[in-house]
Amino acid sequence: MNYADLTDLNDEQLVHTELNLEHQLITARFQHATNQLQDTSTLKKLRRDIARVRTAARGRELEQGLRKNALRDAHSTSFTPSVEAGAEGGAAGGFLKGVVDKLGGSE
């Protein structure tokens, strides 16, 4: 994700992108802690993408004369985390689904 892509998004999409990236980062940190994360550079990439989105959001807030985190406060209530197609676990299994699968537990 680059900064130019973020300029095409509206305010709500920008906030939802940030929240989705934060959700992905939490999932990746959990996978890293349980030795399930294949590519550890994912953590760095997600942190940088979050910083890019926050920078774009803050720039819009300054242009519109809003206080800090006003966009996030306005649009975060309509956010629901999306599940990536390749992500382990997912909404149906939760964070521990991959751990249970590795341990051989049954649902």
C-alpha positions in Angstrom: 0.0 0.0 0.0 1.4 3.4 -0.9 0.3 6.9 0.1 -1.1 7.7 -3.3 -3.7 4.9 -3.0 -4.9 6.4 0.2 -5.9 9.7 -1.4 -8.5 7.9 -3.5 -10.4 6.7 -0.4 -13.1 8.6 1.3 -12.9 9.3 5.0 -14.9 6.3 6.1 -12.9 3.9 3.9 -9.7 5.4 5.2 -10.7 4.8 8.8 -11.9 1.3 8.0 -8.6 0.6 6.3 -6.7 1.6 9.4 -8.9 -0.5 11.7 -8.6 -3.5 9.4 -4.8 -3.1 9.3 -4.7 -2.9 13.1 -6.8 -6.1 13.3 -4.4 -7.8 10.9 -1.4 -6.7 13.0 -3.0 -8.2 16.2 -3.6 -11.4 14.4 0.0 -11.5 13.0 1.4 -10.7 16.5 -0.5 -13.6 17.9 0.6 -15.9 15.1 4.2 -14.8 15.7 4.0 -15.5 19.4 2.7 -19.0 18.7 5.3 -19.7 15.9 2.6 -19.8 13.2 3.7 -16.7 11.3 5.5 -17.7 8.1 7.0 -14.2 7.2 8.0 -12.1 10.1 8.5 -9.1 7.9 4.7 -8.9 7.8 4.8 -7.2 11.2 7.0 -4.4 9.9 5.0 -4.0 6.8 1.7 -3.7 8.7 3.1 -1.2 11.2 4.3 1.0 8.3 1.0 0.7 6.5 -0.8 1.8 9.6 1.5 4.8 9.9 0.8 5.8 6.3 -3.0 5.6 6.9 -2.8 7.6 10.1 -0.7 10.2 8.4 -3.2 10.5 5.6 -6.1 10.7 8.1 -4.3 13.4 10.2 -3.7 15.4 7.0 -7.4 15.3 6.2 -8.3 16.3 9.7 -6.0 19.3 9.5 -7.4 20.3 6.1 -11.0 20.1 7.5 -10.1 21.9 10.7 -11.0 18.9 12.9 -9.4 17.8 16.1 -7.0 14.8 16.3 -8.7 11.4 15.7 -12.0 13.0 14.8 -12.3 10.9 11.6 -11.6 7.7 13.6 -14.2 8.7 16.2 -16.8 9.5 13.6 -16.4 6.3 11.5 -15.1 3.6 13.8 -18.6 2.5 15.0 -19.5 1.2 11.5 -16.4 -1.0 11.2 -16.6 -4.8 11.2 -13.3 -6.7 10.8 -13.0 -8.5 7.4 -11.3 -11.8 7.1 -8.6 -12.2 4.4 -9.0 -15.1 2.1 -5.6 -16.5 3.0 -5.7 -15.8 6.7 -5.7 -18.7 9.1 -8.3 -18.8 11.7 -10.9 -16.3 10.5 -14.1 -15.1 12.0 -15.7 -18.5 12.3 -12.7 -20.1 14.1 -11.4 -17.1 16.0 -7.8 -16.6 17.0 -7.3 -20.0 18.5 -8.5 -22.1 15.6 -5.0 -22.6 14.2 -3.7 -23.6 17.6 -6.4 -26.1 18.1 -5.8 -27.5 14.6 -2.1 -27.9 15.3 -2.7 -29.6 18.6 -5.1 -32.0 17.0 -8.1 -31.0 19.1 -11.6 -31.5 17.8 -14.4 -28.9 17.8 
